[in-house]
Amino acid sequence: MNDSRKSLGIPSRERVLILGGGYVGLYVALTLRRKARGKVDVTVVDPRPYMTYYPFLPEASAGSIEPRHAVVPLRQELTGMRLIQGSVTDIDHVHRSAGIATDFGDDQRVEYDQVVVALGSIARTLPIPGLQEFGLGFKYIEEAIHLRNRVLGCLARAASTEDRATRQRLLTFVFVGGGFAGVEAFAETEDMARAAMRHYPEIAPSELHFVMVEAANRILPEMGPAMGRYTTDQLRSRGMVVHLETLLESCVNGAIELSNGDRFDAATVVWTAGVRPSPVLRHSDLPLGPRGHVMCSPTLEVTTADGDVVPGAWAAGDCAQVPDLTAGDGAYCAPSAQHAVRQARHLGKNLARQLRGKEVRPYKHRHLGLVASLGLHKGVANVMGVKLRGWPAWFMHRTYHMAQIPTANRKARVILDWTTALFFRRDLVSMGRLHEPRRAFIEAAQSTPEPPR
Ligand SMILES: Cc1cc2nc3c(=O)[nH]c(=O)nc-3n(C[C@H](O)[C@H](O)[C@H](O)COP(=O)(O)OP(=O)(O)OC[C@H]3O[C@@H](n4cnc5c(N)ncnc54)[C@H](O)[C@@H]3O)c2cc1C
């Protein structure tokens, strides 16, 4: 495409292919639109036509936010750019092309001059018996919606049976992994279930069991020991069970076996025990680090193990191993939205600078800390050494994420959701039948028509 433009005397534009339209993909594209206008043709590839604002997944699951408002539609935001709805299958950087399997059944190869690898991460699972068949992930909006419908569905089914063992199983929810995503999902879901119990007089509050299983000796390691201890106490004071230094050993058909000897049945197991870089990277000729990340220099250019820059390849976010210049030699930036957004903007600026023949600059950002919501009006925060608990932390969580969610459109919709919930309480409607949309129609088609009179 570049050659044909040149032969017509049109200044050639650099073809930039962005793999992944999440935090990094979206912000790189937006930055290039501002900083390299007229110099680049941008294509973004993602199987999902939206960017997910992950910190709102627990609230979307808990009914405080309409799930659609926790995602940002890419086509609406990336006007003037090409969006391919499909999955990258391989990267052949030597020949500057990537294979894409579109969602609509046709495969294609897309050529590029510059590639931005922004494929993020997937759940880091372990070969635990029953996990693959029975466990739920908590990384995507569909999983958040499913969890909400499942929890409310379990309450409804438990309320309709007198069988003790069945009730106990339906009302037991196990979360594995106590990082901030897991703790938020655990606490928000329990808060929603507890609020929903008001409408289920058939169930005693003591029948609801929320169990967290964490391999380390504390939860929320990102917030430091004091906040981890506070959060554990807070959750236990709500009647939730937190097992530390404990492993899930088996969950075949919901029969839970823990390394501390506990055995019980649960209808729901949610796996939130960390992430690993996108496995697609293994189908690329880009150099990977020991844990499967693309290796980067501080300028966010891809590098070999010897530190040589691979021309035309950039990476950032969860799939990249980016040196943390604030933490000394050998340290890498942790996978977080805070780094992903800043790295993406930095990468976009560096790419634009390089196209103008200017020097690229190193990325340096000291992590500011974290805020986590533990349910309505409950939270915990450790930001730049300032530790907050309870309502102030929860308020900070809301204001911080309101400022961070991309686009005025999404900000307005989320504020409306929160305001409506303030006056009318959170929405507790269960839409379990969403997962079987053809059921009613099939039943109608199968029912015997009445004979004509
Ligand atoms: C529940 C949850 C809560 C979180 N809360 C916080 C928080 O409060 N604070 C914080 O700092 N961080 C938080 N994080 C972490 C943060 O969201 C991530 O670090 C951040 O999203 C990383 O950005 P990314 O662009 O690298 O990956 P992503 O945003 O995940 O983007 C990757 C994109 O690549 C796409 N993709 C995947 N495979 C392919 C393929 N084969 N082809 C094409 N596209 C593909 C995906 O669909 C996705 O859109 C949370 C994460 C989760 C799961």
PDBQT file of the ligand as one rigid body, heavy atoms in Angstrom, charges set to zero:
ROOT
HETATM    1  C1  LIG A 501     -11.208  -7.756  37.564  1.00  0.00    +0.000 C 
HETATM    2  C2  LIG A 501     -10.006  -6.888  37.385  1.00  0.00    +0.000 A 
HETATM    3  C3  LIG A 501      -9.886  -5.714  38.120  1.00  0.00    +0.000 A 
HETATM    4  C4  LIG A 501      -8.757  -4.896  37.958  1.00  0.00    +0.000 A 
HETATM    5  N1  LIG A 501      -8.669  -3.754  38.706  1.00  0.00    +0.000 NA
HETATM    6  C5  LIG A 501      -7.563  -2.971  38.573  1.00  0.00    +0.000 A 
HETATM    7  C6  LIG A 501      -7.458  -1.792  39.367  1.00  0.00    +0.000 A 
HETATM    8  O1  LIG A 501      -8.332  -1.483  40.172  1.00  0.00    +0.000 OA
HETATM    9  N2  LIG A 501      -6.329  -1.041  39.210  1.00  0.00    +0.000 N 
HETATM   10  C7  LIG A 501      -5.341  -1.374  38.317  1.00  0.00    +0.000 A 
HETATM   11  O2  LIG A 501      -4.328  -0.645  38.212  1.00  0.00    +0.000 OA
HETATM   12  N3  LIG A 501      -5.422  -2.496  37.560  1.00  0.00    +0.000 NA
HETATM   13  C8  LIG A 501      -6.514  -3.291  37.654  1.00  0.00    +0.000 A 
HETATM   14  N4  LIG A 501      -6.616  -4.431  36.895  1.00  0.00    +0.000 N 
HETATM   15  C9  LIG A 501      -5.517  -4.782  35.965  1.00  0.00    +0.000 C 
HETATM   16  C10 LIG A 501      -5.611  -3.986  34.674  1.00  0.00    +0.000 C 
HETATM   17  O3  LIG A 501      -6.937  -3.926  34.213  1.00  0.00    +0.000 OA
HETATM   18  C11 LIG A 501      -4.678  -4.564  33.608  1.00  0.00    +0.000 C 
HETATM   19  O4  LIG A 501      -3.370  -4.494  34.116  1.00  0.00    +0.000 OA
HETATM   20  C12 LIG A 501      -4.783  -3.780  32.293  1.00  0.00    +0.000 C 
HETATM   21  O5  LIG A 501      -6.038  -3.993  31.713  1.00  0.00    +0.000 OA
HETATM   22  C13 LIG A 501      -3.675  -4.181  31.304  1.00  0.00    +0.000 C 
HETATM   23  O6  LIG A 501      -3.892  -3.549  30.069  1.00  0.00    +0.000 OA
HETATM   24  P1  LIG A 501      -3.527  -4.299  28.686  1.00  0.00    +0.000 P 
HETATM   25  O7  LIG A 501      -3.885  -3.373  27.583  1.00  0.00    +0.000 OA
HETATM   26  O8  LIG A 501      -2.158  -4.819  28.773  1.00  0.00    +0.000 OA
HETATM   27  O9  LIG A 501      -4.492  -5.559  28.662  1.00  0.00    +0.000 OA
HETATM   28  P2  LIG A 501      -6.067  -5.557  28.398  1.00  0.00    +0.000 P 
HETATM   29  O10 LIG A 501      -6.684  -4.302  28.858  1.00  0.00    +0.000 OA
HETATM   30  O11 LIG A 501      -6.562  -6.845  28.957  1.00  0.00    +0.000 OA
HETATM   31  O12 LIG A 501      -6.148  -5.600  26.809  1.00  0.00    +0.000 OA
HETATM   32  C14 LIG A 501      -5.769  -6.715  26.049  1.00  0.00    +0.000 C 
HETATM   33  C15 LIG A 501      -6.690  -6.781  24.852  1.00  0.00    +0.000 C 
HETATM   34  O13 LIG A 501      -6.188  -7.759  23.951  1.00  0.00    +0.000 OA
HETATM   35  C16 LIG A 501      -7.273  -8.465  23.426  1.00  0.00    +0.000 C 
HETATM   36  N5  LIG A 501      -6.803  -9.756  22.955  1.00  0.00    +0.000 N 
HETATM   37  C17 LIG A 501      -6.520 -10.862  23.673  1.00  0.00    +0.000 A 
HETATM   38  N6  LIG A 501      -6.113 -11.852  22.864  1.00  0.00    +0.000 NA
HETATM   39  C18 LIG A 501      -6.151 -11.357  21.607  1.00  0.00    +0.000 A 
HETATM   40  C19 LIG A 501      -5.846 -11.896  20.322  1.00  0.00    +0.000 A 
HETATM   41  N7  LIG A 501      -5.428 -13.168  20.157  1.00  0.00    +0.000 N 
HETATM   42  N8  LIG A 501      -5.993 -11.092  19.245  1.00  0.00    +0.000 NA
HETATM   43  C20 LIG A 501      -6.401  -9.813  19.383  1.00  0.00    +0.000 A 
HETATM   44  N9  LIG A 501      -6.707  -9.253  20.579  1.00  0.00    +0.000 NA
HETATM   45  C21 LIG A 501      -6.585 -10.019  21.661  1.00  0.00    +0.000 A 
HETATM   46  C22 LIG A 501      -8.264  -8.572  24.586  1.00  0.00    +0.000 C 
HETATM   47  O14 LIG A 501      -9.591  -8.817  24.093  1.00  0.00    +0.000 OA
HETATM   48  C23 LIG A 501      -8.113  -7.194  25.216  1.00  0.00    +0.000 C 
HETATM   49  O15 LIG A 501      -9.036  -6.281  24.700  1.00  0.00    +0.000 OA
HETATM   50  C24 LIG A 501      -7.734  -5.270  37.042  1.00  0.00    +0.000 A 
HETATM   51  C25 LIG A 501      -7.865  -6.449  36.291  1.00  0.00    +0.000 A 
HETATM   52  C26 LIG A 501      -8.983  -7.247  36.452  1.00  0.00    +0.000 A 
HETATM   53  C27 LIG A 501      -9.111  -8.519  35.632  1.00  0.00    +0.000 C 
ENDROOT
TORSDOF 0
